C-alpha cells in the first residue's frame, strides 16, 4: 500500500556507544529528552502525528463509525456490584455522557451477609452519598486518574491517590468521608500502594529521585481459598477449615468452582474475612464481566452483576476455543480463540488478529472486551498466544521466556501464527498482530525476524530499545528490570540482548504495514524508544507499506484517561487494520455485509 504524502525524516546525529569492544552508532539518540521540552524533539513528534493524521484522513468515516459502535455497546449510566463493608455498601457509579466515575456508599441493614444480599434502592432506601466525583476533579486537568481509593476502618476518612499527567506519580489526598473536606496536607511523589493502618495512620510508598519505588491464597474464618492454574486455565478450590482449636492436618476434599466456557478469566474480588461468601469476577472472550457471590458452605454461585453490552449483543453467537501450537523445541503453546460462528468458515479466508505479551510472568487470560466486537462482527478470528515469559503455565513457563531464554517468547509467537495459518484460521495475507509495552517488544522482534509472515502490526508503547535502555541505570526502572532481561554490563547478556533488541536489528528488508503508538509522559517506556524505532525503520525498510507513528502528547503508558477517550485509540487502531486489509467501505456505503 503506497502513500500519497511524504513521511517525516528524522535528522541523523551519530551517537557512538562502545561496550566489550563492540561499537554501536545510534543516529537517533537525540530524540531522548527527559524534560519533554526540547523544541526539535517536539517538532518531530508533531510532524509524525500530522503525517499519521493525513494518511488516515480518508478513513475518518470508518473511524467514527467504529467509535460509535464501541460506545454504543456501553451502558453509560450504571453502577458496579455493591460490596458490603460493615455498616455500608460501597460502589462506583457511571453516568450518561460522563468520562469518569463517582465513588458512592449507602447505609446497609444490620443483617449478616449472604450470597442473596441485595443493596436496597428506590425512594424508601437509605440515601446515596457521593464520596468522590472524579468528573469534578478531572475538569481541571487534561489527564486524570485515581490510582487507589481507601476508606478508613471506621468509615470516617477516605484516602485517594491521583495522577494528573499520566506519569504514574501520584499525590495522596485525605478527605472527610461525609463532607469531602480535606484533612491534612497532600502527600506528593507516591507510587502504587495505599492502605490504612488503623483509623488515623496511612501507609504509602514514595519514590526516590530516579522514580524507583523504595523499597494465591485467600484466608477466611472458616475456609481457605486456593487460586491455581492447570493447563493455562485458572481454578478456584475452596477448603473447609477445622473448627477453632482443632489442628489443621492438611488440605483435603477441596471443592472446585465450576465455569462454563472452554477458556475464561477469573479473579478474586473483595470479600469479608468473617463471611462464608466468596466474591469473584468472571469473564471470557464471549462472556461479559460478571460478578458472582459463592456460598462456600453449599457450593452455590449467585450472579450479582453482569456488565451490560448494548447493541443486540448475544454471547451465543460467538465460539471460544483452546488450541495448542508446537514450538521449535516441541513445547506445546496454548492459544485462546474467539470468532462469530455464522461469519467464519475456517477455510483460511478470514482476517486473523493475533495478540501476545509474554513477559514478567503476566498471564493474559481470555477476558471480554466490548471494543473487540467491532472486529469479530466483521468476520475476524481473534487469538491470544499464551507464549513463554508469561505466567499462564506456571513459574517455569516464565523462567523459560526471560533472561537468556527470552527468544523463546518470540519464536513461540511465530509458531502460534504458523499453527493458525496451517489450520485455516487465517492466512499470512490477512494476519494482523498486536502487542503493548513488553508485548510491543515482542511485535518489534518478530517483525525483524519474520516480516514476511504478517500483513499488519500494531505495537503499542513498545519497549524496543532494550540494550541501550538496560545499559543506562539513570533511566527509571532500569536496574529493577535487570531481573527480567539481564544486566548487559555482563558480556553474555550484552550480546544476547543485542541479538533481539528491535532497534538494534532493523535492517534493509520489506516490512508489513505498521502502526506504532507512544505517550509523551510514559514513565515505563520512554516515548523516545518507539520514536527511534520508527525513525530507523523509515531509513532502512525497503517496502512502501505504511509506517505510522501516533504519539499522545498529553498521556502516559495507558493512553488517555477518560472512559470514552480511551475508545478513540481502539477505533483508530481498528480502522488502521481494516485499511491495511482493504476492508474500508466507501463513504456513505452501508455497513459491511457481514454485520
Long-range contacts (C-beta under 8 A, 24 or more apart in sequence): 1-513, 1-544, 1-545, 1-546, 1-579, 1-580, 2-544, 3-55, 3-544, 3-546, 4-55, 5-51, 5-54, 5-55, 7-51, 7-538, 7-547, 8-44, 8-47, 8-48, 8-51, 8-538, 9-538, 9-539, 10-44, 10-531, 10-535, 10-538, 11-40, 12-539, 17-468, 17-471, 19-471, 19-488, 19-489, 19-494, 20-491, 20-494, 20-495, 22-494, 22-495, 22-498, 24-467, 24-468, 24-498, 24-504, 26-468, 26-503, 26-532, 27-535, 27-536, 27-539, 28-531, 28-532, 28-535, 28-536, 29-468, 29-532, 31-528, 31-531, 31-532, 31-535, 32-526, 32-528, 32-532, 33-528, 36-520, 36-521, 36-527, 41-528, 42-553, 44-531, 45-520, 45-527, 45-531, 45-551, 45-553, 48-531, 48-534, 48-549, 48-550, 48-551, 49-549, 49-550, 49-551, 49-553, 51-548, 51-549, 52-548, 52-549, 52-550, 55-546, 55-548, 56-548, 56-572, 56-575, 56-576, 56-579, 59-575, 59-578, 59-579, 59-584, 61-587, 61-588, 62-575, 62-578, 62-579, 62-584, 62-585, 63-571, 63-572, 63-575, 64-571, 65-591, 66-374, 66-570, 66-571, 66-574, 66-575, 67-567, 67-568, 67-571, 69-311, 69-373, 69-374, 70-370, 70-371, 70-373, 70-374, 70-567, 70-570, 70-571, 71-564, 71-567, 72-310, 72-311, 73-309, 73-310, 73-311, 73-313, 73-370, 73-373, 74-310, 74-370, 74-563, 75-307, 75-308, 75-309, 75-310, 78-308, 79-104, 80-291, 80-305, 81-279, 81-291, 81-304, 81-305, 82-106, 82-119, 83-269, 83-270, 83-279, 84-108, 84-113, 84-117, 84-272, 85-151, 85-155, 85-270, 85-272, 86-155, 87-155, 88-155, 89-119, 90-151, 91-119, 94-563, 95-135, 98-135, 99-135, 99-138, 99-561, 99-562, 99-563, 99-564, 99-565, 100-133, 100-134, 100-135, 100-137, 100-138, 100-144, 100-561, 100-562, 100-563, 101-134, 102-130, 102-132, 102-133, 102-134, 102-135, 103-130, 103-131, 103-132, 103-133, 103-134, 103-149, 103-158, 104-128, 104-129, 104-130, 104-131, 105-129, 105-131, 105-177, 112-275, 113-272, 113-275, 113-277, 114-277, 114-295, 115-277, 115-293, 115-294, 115-295, 115-300, 115-301, 115-302, 116-302, 117-277, 117-293, 129-178, 131-158, 131-175, 131-177, 131-180, 132-158, 132-160, 132-175, 132-180, 137-162, 138-561, 138-562, 140-164, 142-554, 143-521, 143-554, 143-555, 143-556, 143-560, 143-561, 144-561, 145-558, 145-561, 147-192, 147-194, 148-192, 148-193, 148-194, 150-194, 150-195, 150-196, 151-177, 151-196, 152-177, 152-196, 152-199, 152-200, 153-196, 153-198, 153-199, 154-199, 156-199, 157-183, 157-196, 157-199, 157-200, 159-194, 159-196, 159-202, 160-194, 161-190, 161-192, 161-194, 161-204, 163-556, 165-521, 165-556, 166-519, 166-521, 166-522, 166-554, 166-555, 166-556, 166-557, 166-558, 166-561, 167-521, 167-522, 167-523, 167-556, 168-192, 168-523, 168-524, 168-556, 168-557, 169-207, 169-211, 169-523, 172-202, 172-204, 174-202, 210-474, 210-476, 211-476, 211-477, 211-523, 212-476, 212-477, 212-479, 212-480, 216-268, 218-268, 218-271, 218-278, 219-273, 220-271, 220-273, 220-274, 220-275, 220-276, 220-278, 220-296, 221-273, 221-274, 221-275, 222-276, 222-296, 223-276, 223-278, 223-296, 224-251, 225-268, 225-278, 225-296, 226-251, 226-254, 227-268, 229-363, 229-391, 229-392, 229-393, 229-394, 231-334, 231-393, 232-322, 232-334, 232-386, 232-392, 232-393, 233-263, 233-264, 233-322, 234-264, 234-265, 234-266, 234-365, 236-266, 236-278, 236-280, 236-294, 238-278, 238-294, 238-296, 238-299, 240-296, 255-299, 257-294, 257-301, 258-301, 260-287, 261-285, 261-286, 261-287, 261-320, 262-320, 262-321, 262-322, 263-320, 263-321, 263-322, 263-336, 263-337, 263-366, 264-365, 264-366, 264-367, 265-365, 265-366, 265-367, 266-365, 279-304, 283-307, 283-367, 283-368, 284-320, 284-366, 284-367, 284-368, 285-318, 285-320, 285-336, 285-337, 285-338, 285-366, 285-367, 285-368, 285-382, 286-315, 286-318, 286-319, 286-320, 286-338, 286-368, 287-315, 287-368, 288-313, 288-315, 288-368, 288-370, 289-367, 289-368, 307-368, 307-370, 309-370, 309-373, 311-373, 313-373, 317-341, 317-342, 318-376, 319-344, 320-366, 323-419, 323-420, 323-423, 325-385, 325-412, 325-415, 325-416, 325-418, 325-419, 325-420, 326-415, 326-419, 327-388, 327-408, 327-411, 327-412, 327-415, 328-411, 328-415, 329-408, 331-388, 331-400, 331-408, 331-412, 333-385, 333-386, 333-387, 333-388, 333-412, 333-415, 333-416, 334-386, 334-392, 334-393, 335-383, 335-384, 335-385, 335-386, 335-416, 335-419, 335-420, 336-366, 336-383, 336-384, 336-386, 337-381, 337-382, 337-383, 337-384, 337-425, 338-366, 338-376, 338-381, 338-382, 339-376, 339-380, 339-381, 339-382, 340-376, 340-377, 340-379, 343-377, 343-379, 343-594, 344-379, 344-381, 346-424, 346-425, 347-424, 348-421, 348-424, 348-425, 348-426, 348-427, 349-427, 349-430, 350-379, 350-380, 350-381, 350-425, 350-426, 350-430, 351-375, 351-378, 351-379, 351-380, 351-381, 351-426, 351-430, 351-432, 351-577, 351-581, 351-583, 352-380, 352-381, 352-383, 352-420, 352-421, 352-425, 352-426, 352-427, 352-430, 352-431, 352-432, 353-380, 353-381, 353-382, 353-383, 353-432, 353-433, 353-434, 353-577, 354-383, 354-384, 354-385, 354-413, 354-416, 354-417, 354-420, 354-431, 354-432, 354-433, 354-434, 355-382, 355-383, 355-384, 355-385, 355-433, 355-434, 355-435, 355-439, 356-384, 356-385, 356-387, 356-413, 356-416, 356-433, 356-434, 356-435, 356-439, 356-442, 356-443, 357-387, 357-389, 357-390, 357-435, 357-436, 357-437, 357-438, 357-439, 357-442, 358-385, 358-387, 358-388, 358-389, 358-390, 358-401, 358-409, 358-412, 358-413, 358-438, 358-439, 358-442, 359-389, 359-390, 359-401, 359-402, 359-409, 359-438, 359-439, 359-441, 359-442, 359-484, 360-389, 360-390, 360-398, 360-438, 360-484, 361-389, 361-390, 361-391, 361-395, 361-398, 362-390, 362-391, 363-390, 363-391, 363-392, 364-390, 364-392, 365-392, 371-567, 371-570, 371-571, 371-574, 374-570, 374-571, 374-574, 375-574, 375-577, 377-594, 377-595, 378-578, 378-583, 378-592, 378-594, 378-595, 379-592, 379-594, 381-420, 381-425, 381-426, 383-416, 383-420, 383-425, 385-412, 385-413, 385-416, 385-417, 387-412, 387-413, 387-416, 387-442, 388-412, 402-484, 402-485, 403-484, 403-485, 403-486, 403-493, 404-486, 404-492, 404-493, 404-496, 406-485, 406-496, 406-500, 407-499, 407-500, 409-442, 409-445, 410-442, 410-445, 410-446, 410-449, 410-500, 413-442, 413-446, 414-446, 414-449, 414-450, 414-453, 417-453, 417-454, 418-453, 428-452, 428-453, 428-454, 428-455, 429-455, 430-455, 430-581, 431-455, 432-456, 432-457, 432-458, 432-577, 432-580, 432-581, 433-457, 433-458, 434-458, 434-459, 434-460, 434-573, 435-459, 435-460, 435-462, 436-460, 436-461, 436-462, 437-461, 437-462, 437-463, 437-524, 437-525, 437-557, 438-463, 440-464, 440-516, 440-525, 440-530, 441-466, 441-502, 444-502, 444-503, 444-533, 445-500, 445-502, 445-505, 447-502, 447-511, 447-512, 447-514, 448-502, 448-505, 448-506, 448-507, 451-509, 451-510, 451-511, 451-512, 452-510, 454-512, 455-512, 455-513, 455-580, 455-581, 456-512, 456-513, 456-514, 456-515, 456-576, 456-577, 456-580, 456-581, 457-512, 457-513, 457-514, 457-515, 458-514, 458-515, 458-516, 458-517, 458-573, 458-576, 458-577, 459-514, 459-515, 459-516, 459-517, 459-530, 459-533, 460-516, 460-517, 461-517, 461-518, 461-519, 461-522, 461-524, 461-525, 461-530, 461-557, 462-502, 462-516, 462-525, 462-529, 462-530, 462-533, 463-525, 463-529, 464-501, 464-502, 464-503, 464-529, 464-530, 464-532, 464-533, 465-501, 465-502, 465-503, 465-528, 465-529, 465-532, 465-533, 466-497, 466-500, 466-501, 466-502, 466-503, 466-504, 467-494, 467-497, 467-498, 467-501, 467-503, 467-504, 468-501, 468-503, 469-526, 469-529, 470-497, 475-526, 476-523, 477-523, 477-524, 502-533, 503-529, 503-532, 503-533, 503-536, 506-533, 506-536, 506-537, 506-540, 506-541, 507-540, 508-540, 508-541, 508-542, 509-541, 509-542, 510-541, 510-542, 510-543, 510-545, 511-537, 511-541, 511-543, 511-545, 511-547, 512-543, 512-545, 512-580, 513-545, 513-546, 513-547, 513-576, 513-580, 514-545, 514-546, 514-547, 514-548, 515-546, 515-548, 515-550, 515-573, 515-576, 516-547, 516-548, 516-549, 516-550, 517-549, 517-550, 517-551, 517-552, 517-559, 517-569, 517-573, 518-549, 518-550, 518-551, 518-552, 519-551, 519-552, 519-555, 519-556, 519-557, 519-558, 519-559, 520-551, 520-552, 520-553, 520-554, 520-555, 521-554, 521-555, 521-556, 522-555, 522-556, 522-557, 523-556, 523-557, 524-556, 524-557, 525-557, 527-551, 546-576, 546-579, 546-580, 548-576
